[in-house]
């Protein structure tokens, strides 16, 4: 079931507008090209996997989308808002879980979430309501008073996801969110985010180098050495590559790109 009317995501979204639209994005670190004319589109309700090896440019892309870096070429729009010209409206519509944890280890779960809510101008009363709801959905309500340092890796990730949803975004960006987790914890996080996608019509962009984190029917963007090699659902990517599985498709597309 979705959330009650009193706690529905607040940001209005114009029908038919892409959650994330990236067009002609190029980014260099000195002489090194990290992204090369990247174009992709993510839609509301889609769980999209950004698949690429370490160094493919996934984190750079996230840094540009979230304005940690300034894009000097191309365009990035979040629900129609350009991140350079209207960054406040654009960024208020996304929640982010970075690869490196940004939780305060010496604060409790509850304190970390309240701090995030305060940064977004959410009242204490409303923050308490949202905190209880998100921690219930992530099965962490009984840990609300525990310090972050006393939680497992998987529990910390779920806290970060709960925190990212406190301001009711319509898109969730996760950069290698299962790195360092055991198989069971990895699957729990995947199942949790997929359920959020279904329940709240969230657009999700899930960056990973792990092919087994992709399910049939999901959208896939294959990024290799800063270039998008494919962007479609699993079946279409396999068809384009002439393979039976997404693993084989990834290998075939990377080998083909390396030869060109």
C-alpha positions as CSV (number, residue, x, y, z in Angstrom):
1,X,0.0,0.0,0.0
2,X,1.1,3.6,-0.6
3,X,1.4,6.3,2.0
4,X,-1.6,8.1,3.5
5,X,-2.8,11.3,1.9
6,X,-1.4,13.3,4.8
7,X,2.1,12.1,4.0
8,X,2.1,11.8,0.3
9,X,5.1,13.2,-1.6
10,X,4.6,16.9,-1.8
11,X,6.3,17.9,-5.0
12,X,4.0,18.1,-7.9
13,X,5.2,16.6,-11.1
14,X,4.0,17.5,-14.6
15,X,2.6,14.5,-16.5
16,X,4.9,13.2,-19.2
17,X,8.0,15.0,-18.0
18,X,11.1,12.8,-17.5
19,X,12.4,12.4,-13.9
20,X,15.9,12.9,-15.2
21,X,17.0,14.1,-18.6
22,X,20.7,14.3,-19.4
23,X,21.7,15.5,-22.9
24,X,25.2,15.8,-24.4
25,X,27.0,15.8,-21.0
26,X,30.8,15.8,-21.2
27,X,33.1,16.3,-18.2
28,X,36.9,16.3,-17.9
29,X,39.4,16.1,-15.1
30,X,42.2,18.0,-16.6
31,X,43.3,15.9,-19.6
32,X,41.2,12.9,-18.6
33,X,37.7,12.6,-20.1
34,X,35.4,11.2,-17.4
35,X,32.1,11.5,-19.4
36,X,31.8,11.7,-23.1
37,X,28.6,13.1,-24.6
38,X,26.3,11.3,-22.2
39,X,22.6,11.3,-23.0
40,X,20.0,9.4,-21.0
41,X,16.5,9.6,-19.7
42,X,14.8,8.2,-16.5
43,X,11.1,8.2,-16.1
44,X,8.8,8.2,-13.0
45,X,8.2,4.7,-11.6
46,X,11.2,3.2,-13.3
47,X,13.9,1.3,-11.5
48,X,16.9,2.0,-13.7
49,X,20.3,0.4,-13.2
50,X,23.3,2.4,-14.2
51,X,25.8,-0.4,-14.9
52,X,29.5,0.2,-15.3
53,X,32.9,-1.0,-14.1
54,X,34.8,1.0,-11.5
55,X,36.0,4.1,-13.2
56,X,33.2,4.1,-15.8
57,X,32.0,7.6,-14.8
58,X,29.0,6.7,-12.6
59,X,30.1,8.8,-9.6
60,X,31.0,11.7,-11.8
61,X,27.6,11.6,-13.4
62,X,26.0,11.6,-9.9
63,X,28.2,14.5,-8.8
64,X,27.1,16.5,-11.8
65,X,23.4,15.7,-11.3
66,X,23.5,16.7,-7.6
67,X,25.6,19.8,-8.3
68,X,28.7,18.7,-6.4
69,X,30.3,19.5,-9.8
70,X,29.2,22.2,-12.2
71,X,28.3,20.9,-15.7
72,X,29.8,23.2,-18.3
73,X,28.6,21.3,-21.3
74,X,25.3,19.6,-22.1
75,X,22.1,19.9,-20.0
76,X,20.7,18.2,-16.9
77,X,17.0,18.5,-16.0
78,X,15.2,17.0,-13.1
79,X,11.4,16.9,-13.7
80,X,11.9,19.7,-16.2
81,X,14.0,21.9,-14.0
82,X,17.5,22.7,-15.2
83,X,20.1,22.0,-12.4
84,X,22.2,25.0,-13.4
85,X,19.4,27.6,-13.8
86,X,16.9,26.4,-11.2
87,X,19.0,24.2,-8.9
88,X,16.7,24.7,-5.8
89,X,13.6,23.4,-7.5
90,X,15.6,20.6,-9.3
91,X,17.5,19.3,-6.3
92,X,14.5,19.4,-3.9
93,X,12.9,16.7,-6.0
94,X,15.7,14.1,-5.5
95,X,17.0,12.1,-2.6
96,X,20.6,10.8,-2.7
97,X,22.5,7.9,-1.2
98,X,26.2,8.3,-1.9
99,X,28.7,5.5,-2.1
100,X,30.6,6.8,1.0
101,X,28.3,7.0,4.0
102,X,27.6,10.6,5.3
103,X,25.8,9.6,8.5
104,X,27.1,10.9,11.8
105,X,28.3,7.8,13.6
106,X,28.0,9.4,17.1
107,X,24.4,10.5,16.6
108,X,21.4,8.1,16.9
109,X,19.3,7.1,13.9
110,X,16.6,9.5,15.0
111,X,19.0,12.4,15.4
112,X,20.5,11.8,11.9
113,X,17.0,12.0,10.3
114,X,15.9,15.0,12.3
115,X,19.0,16.9,11.3
116,X,18.3,16.2,7.6
117,X,14.7,17.3,8.1
118,X,15.8,20.5,9.7
119,X,18.1,21.3,6.7
120,X,15.0,21.0,4.4
121,X,12.9,23.2,6.6
122,X,10.6,20.4,7.8
123,X,8.9,21.2,11.1
124,X,9.7,19.0,14.2
125,X,6.2,17.6,14.3
126,X,6.1,16.7,10.6
127,X,9.6,15.3,10.8
128,X,8.6,13.0,13.7
129,X,5.7,11.7,11.7
130,X,7.8,11.1,8.6
131,X,10.6,9.6,10.6
132,X,8.4,7.0,12.2
133,X,6.9,6.1,8.8
134,X,10.2,5.7,7.0
135,X,11.8,3.7,9.8
136,X,8.8,1.5,9.9
137,X,9.1,0.8,6.2
138,X,12.8,0.1,6.5
139,X,12.2,-2.2,9.6
140,X,14.3,0.1,11.8
141,X,11.8,1.7,14.1
142,X,13.1,-0.3,17.1
143,X,16.6,1.0,16.4
144,X,15.7,4.7,16.3
145,X,17.6,5.5,19.5
146,X,20.7,3.4,18.5
147,X,23.9,5.2,17.5
148,X,24.8,4.7,13.9
149,X,28.2,3.1,14.9
150,X,26.3,0.3,16.6
151,X,24.4,-0.7,13.4
152,X,25.4,-3.3,10.8
153,X,26.4,-2.1,7.3
154,X,23.0,-3.1,5.9
155,X,21.1,-1.2,8.6
156,X,23.2,1.9,8.0
157,X,22.3,1.8,4.3
158,X,18.6,1.6,5.2
159,X,19.0,4.5,7.5
160,X,20.6,6.5,4.6
161,X,17.7,5.6,2.3
162,X,15.1,6.6,5.0
163,X,17.0,9.9,5.5
164,X,17.0,10.5,1.7
165,X,13.2,10.1,1.6
166,X,12.4,12.5,4.5
167,X,11.8,15.5,2.3
168,X,9.5,13.5,0.0
169,X,11.6,13.4,-3.2
170,X,10.2,12.0,-6.5
171,X,13.5,10.5,-7.6
172,X,16.1,8.5,-5.6
173,X,19.8,8.3,-6.7
174,X,21.9,5.5,-5.2
175,X,25.6,5.2,-6.0
176,X,26.9,1.7,-5.4
177,X,24.7,1.3,-2.3
178,X,25.5,-2.4,-1.7
179,X,29.3,-2.1,-1.7
180,X,30.8,-4.0,1.2
181,X,27.5,-5.7,2.2
182,X,27.0,-9.5,2.4
183,X,24.7,-11.2,-0.1
184,X,21.7,-11.2,2.3
185,X,22.0,-7.5,3.1
186,X,22.5,-6.6,-0.6
187,X,19.2,-8.4,-1.5
188,X,17.4,-6.7,1.4
189,X,18.4,-3.3,0.2
190,X,17.4,-4.1,-3.4
191,X,14.0,-5.5,-2.4
192,X,13.4,-2.4,-0.2
193,X,14.2,0.1,-2.9
194,X,12.2,-1.8,-5.5
195,X,9.2,-1.7,-3.2
196,X,9.7,2.0,-2.7
197,X,9.7,2.4,-6.5
198,X,6.4,0.6,-6.8
199,X,4.6,2.1,-3.8
200,X,5.5,5.7,-4.4
201,X,6.0,5.8,-8.1
202,X,9.6,6.8,-7.5
203,X,12.1,7.1,-10.2
204,X,15.2,5.2,-9.1
205,X,18.7,5.4,-10.6
206,X,20.8,2.6,-9.1
207,X,24.5,2.7,-9.9
208,X,26.4,-0.6,-9.6
209,X,29.1,-2.7,-11.1
210,X,27.3,-5.9,-10.1
211,X,25.3,-7.4,-13.0
212,X,23.4,-9.7,-10.7
213,X,21.6,-6.7,-9.2
214,X,19.6,-6.3,-12.4
215,X,16.2,-8.0,-12.8
216,X,14.4,-8.8,-16.1
217,X,12.2,-6.0,-17.3
218,X,14.2,-3.3,-15.6
219,X,15.8,-0.4,-17.4
220,X,19.5,-0.5,-17.9
221,X,22.1,2.2,-18.9
222,X,25.5,0.7,-19.6
223,X,28.3,3.2,-19.0
224,X,31.8,2.4,-20.1
225,X,34.8,4.8,-20.0
226,X,32.4,7.7,-19.8
227,X,30.2,6.7,-22.8
228,X,26.7,5.3,-22.8
229,X,26.8,2.0,-24.8
230,X,23.1,1.1,-24.3
231,X,20.0,2.5,-22.6
232,X,16.9,0.4,-22.7
233,X,15.1,-2.4,-20.9
234,X,17.0,-5.7,-20.4
235,X,15.3,-7.5,-23.2
236,X,16.1,-4.6,-25.7
237,X,19.7,-4.3,-24.6
238,X,20.2,-8.1,-25.1
239,X,18.5,-7.8,-28.5
240,X,20.8,-4.9,-29.5
241,X,23.9,-6.9,-28.4
242,X,22.7,-10.2,-30.0
243,X,23.0,-12.0,-26.7
244,X,20.8,-14.1,-24.4
245,X,21.7,-12.5,-21.1
246,X,22.5,-9.1,-19.8
247,X,25.9,-10.3,-18.6
248,X,26.7,-11.5,-22.1
249,X,25.4,-8.2,-23.5
250,X,27.5,-6.1,-21.2
251,X,30.7,-8.1,-22.2
252,X,29.8,-7.9,-25.9
253,X,29.2,-4.2,-25.9
254,X,32.3,-3.4,-24.0
255,X,34.5,-5.6,-26.3
256,X,32.9,-3.9,-29.3
257,X,33.6,-0.4,-27.9
258,X,37.2,-1.4,-27.1
259,X,37.8,-2.4,-30.7
260,X,36.4,0.8,-32.2
